[in-house]
Amino acid sequence: MSKETEKDILQSLAAELAKNLKSEKDLSALSRELVKLTVETALGKEMEEHLGYAKHSSEGRGTGNSRNGTSRKTLKGQIGE
């Protein structure tokens, strides 16, 4: 996907999401949720790349290199936890 196409998609998405914002609190909540989703997606893709197979794939079973669950984590940053 070209940078211009990606930017157009993001601008369209931002415009759609902005329709529901009524206050600064709404904007803050949306920002936190977008950061959360972005980080979770990036970490999931990183794990797929590291292990060499997608989540729920049978490729890793019995190899000693399989996913064995998740645990809750808190990311601390400038916009909060």
Backbone bond lengths (Angstrom), bond angles and torsions (degrees), N, CA, C in turn:
res aa  C-N    CA-C-N  psi(-1)  N-CA   C-N-CA  omega(-1)  CA-C   N-CA-C  phi
1 M - - - 1.440 - - 1.530 107.85 -
2 S 1.322 116.34 133.29 1.459 119.94 -179.22 1.526 110.51 -73.04
3 K 1.313 115.37 158.41 1.471 121.25 179.62 1.524 110.62 -60.10
4 E 1.340 116.84 -38.99 1.456 120.96 -178.96 1.528 110.63 -66.38
5 T 1.326 117.59 -43.31 1.459 121.58 178.36 1.519 110.42 -63.86
6 E 1.318 116.73 -43.81 1.462 121.28 178.78 1.529 110.62 -60.96
7 K 1.316 116.64 -42.55 1.466 120.97 179.53 1.530 110.60 -64.61
8 D 1.336 117.17 -41.68 1.465 121.19 178.50 1.524 111.21 -61.55
9 I 1.316 116.51 -42.52 1.467 121.01 178.85 1.525 110.24 -63.26
10 L 1.333 116.75 -45.13 1.465 120.61 179.57 1.526 111.63 -63.98
11 Q 1.335 117.58 -39.71 1.464 120.45 178.59 1.522 110.95 -65.28
12 S 1.312 116.88 -39.89 1.459 121.30 178.01 1.527 110.73 -64.33
13 L 1.325 116.10 -43.99 1.461 121.30 177.94 1.526 110.88 -63.27
14 A 1.328 117.23 -43.72 1.465 121.58 179.65 1.526 110.82 -62.03
15 A 1.319 117.20 -41.52 1.463 120.96 178.91 1.526 110.70 -63.33
16 E 1.323 116.34 -41.29 1.469 120.49 179.21 1.525 111.18 -65.38
17 L 1.328 116.73 -44.71 1.463 120.70 179.97 1.525 111.69 -66.82
18 A 1.322 117.59 -34.10 1.466 121.92 -178.00 1.528 112.01 -66.55
19 K 1.315 117.59 -22.58 1.468 120.88 179.69 1.525 112.02 -60.45
20 N 1.325 117.52 -29.47 1.461 121.49 -176.46 1.525 113.76 -93.47
21 L 1.318 117.89 -0.47 1.463 120.70 -177.64 1.523 110.38 -83.98
22 K 1.319 115.08 127.14 1.463 120.60 -179.68 1.523 112.11 -115.40
23 S 1.324 116.57 -21.75 1.464 119.71 -175.50 1.523 110.41 -149.24
24 E 1.314 114.78 172.76 1.463 120.98 176.09 1.528 110.35 -62.83
25 K 1.323 115.95 -34.15 1.468 120.86 178.56 1.532 110.52 -63.49
26 D 1.328 116.75 -40.54 1.468 120.90 177.01 1.526 111.10 -62.45
27 L 1.332 116.22 -42.07 1.463 120.78 178.80 1.520 111.01 -63.95
28 S 1.320 116.28 -41.97 1.463 120.97 179.19 1.531 110.85 -63.10
29 A 1.319 116.79 -44.04 1.467 121.04 179.59 1.531 110.66 -63.93
30 L 1.324 116.92 -41.57 1.463 120.90 178.30 1.526 110.50 -64.07
31 S 1.322 116.65 -42.85 1.470 120.85 179.06 1.520 111.11 -60.23
32 R 1.324 116.72 -45.83 1.470 120.64 178.97 1.523 110.94 -60.65
33 E 1.316 116.84 -43.73 1.467 120.68 -178.61 1.531 111.22 -65.87
34 L 1.326 117.11 -40.09 1.462 120.13 178.46 1.521 111.67 -65.58
35 V 1.331 117.28 -40.77 1.465 120.50 177.26 1.522 109.43 -63.51
36 K 1.333 116.65 -44.22 1.467 121.32 -179.85 1.531 110.78 -58.91
37 L 1.320 116.63 -49.51 1.466 120.57 -179.01 1.529 111.77 -63.63
38 T 1.325 116.60 -39.39 1.460 120.70 179.90 1.523 111.30 -64.86
39 V 1.328 116.65 -46.31 1.468 120.75 -179.49 1.525 110.56 -65.12
40 E 1.333 117.51 -45.09 1.466 120.75 179.83 1.530 111.26 -61.04
41 T 1.324 116.76 -42.24 1.461 120.70 179.51 1.524 111.15 -65.75
42 A 1.332 116.47 -44.32 1.468 120.42 179.48 1.523 111.21 -62.52
43 L 1.327 117.34 -42.85 1.463 120.31 179.33 1.527 111.40 -66.22
44 G 1.326 116.80 -37.57 1.462 120.36 177.00 1.521 111.68 -63.26
45 K 1.326 116.76 -43.12 1.466 121.05 178.03 1.520 110.74 -66.37
46 E 1.327 116.75 -38.35 1.462 120.53 177.64 1.531 110.64 -62.45
47 M 1.334 117.11 -40.70 1.462 120.98 179.10 1.526 110.40 -65.81
48 E 1.334 116.98 -42.19 1.468 120.13 177.15 1.523 110.79 -59.17
49 E 1.321 116.32 -44.02 1.467 120.85 179.77 1.527 110.71 -64.32
50 H 1.314 116.69 -42.51 1.463 121.69 -178.46 1.531 111.77 -65.00
51 L 1.338 116.36 -45.55 1.464 120.44 -177.27 1.524 112.65 -82.07
52 G 1.326 116.68 -26.02 1.456 119.75 178.71 1.515 114.76 89.38
53 Y 1.318 117.55 11.14 1.466 120.57 176.91 1.521 109.80 -154.51
54 A 1.341 115.93 159.02 1.459 122.14 -177.03 1.526 111.47 -79.03
55 K 1.330 114.92 157.67 1.458 121.40 176.88 1.532 109.21 -58.07
56 H 1.307 116.88 142.16 1.469 125.48 -179.91 1.528 113.02 70.51
57 S 1.325 117.99 7.69 1.457 121.34 177.50 1.526 109.13 -79.93
58 S 1.310 116.54 146.27 1.468 120.04 -179.85 1.528 112.10 -81.05
59 E 1.308 118.39 -4.66 1.467 122.02 -176.58 1.525 113.73 -60.02
60 G 1.321 118.21 -32.56 1.456 120.53 -175.51 1.512 114.86 -87.88
61 R 1.315 117.76 -10.23 1.469 120.77 -176.68 1.519 111.99 -63.83
62 G 1.318 115.23 131.40 1.452 120.83 175.81 1.518 114.73 75.34
63 T 1.320 118.01 6.94 1.465 120.20 -178.19 1.524 112.21 -97.91
64 G 1.321 117.17 -10.17 1.457 120.14 -174.91 1.517 111.59 80.86
65 N 1.319 116.29 0.16 1.459 121.70 -179.45 1.525 108.53 -125.74
66 S 1.334 115.30 58.29 1.454 118.50 -176.54 1.522 110.92 -121.87
67 R 1.303 114.22 162.39 1.464 120.20 178.18 1.520 107.76 -73.04
68 N 1.314 116.45 138.74 1.458 118.90 -178.22 1.523 112.45 -128.19
69 G 1.314 116.32 34.97 1.454 119.94 176.31 1.515 112.67 112.26
70 T 1.319 114.20 -176.49 1.460 120.95 -179.77 1.512 109.32 -134.77
71 S 1.289 115.11 165.99 1.460 120.17 173.47 1.521 108.23 -140.16
72 R 1.299 115.85 155.81 1.461 121.53 -178.24 1.526 109.69 -74.91
73 K 1.327 115.71 137.17 1.454 121.38 178.85 1.522 109.14 -134.30
74 T 1.322 116.48 151.70 1.453 121.47 178.03 1.520 108.65 -117.02
75 L 1.320 116.39 125.16 1.447 122.38 177.69 1.520 107.87 -98.38
76 K 1.322 116.70 123.44 1.459 121.06 179.32 1.519 108.60 -103.29
77 G 1.330 116.26 130.52 1.455 120.63 -178.95 1.513 111.12 -150.34
78 Q 1.310 116.30 -168.97 1.454 121.56 -177.53 1.522 112.69 -67.84
79 I 1.318 118.00 -25.46 1.461 119.41 -179.36 1.524 112.22 -97.00
80 G 1.307 117.29 9.46 1.461 121.57 177.08 1.507 112.13 113.89
81 E 1.323 115.08 -165.16 1.465 120.93 -179.28 1.501 110.20 -95.27
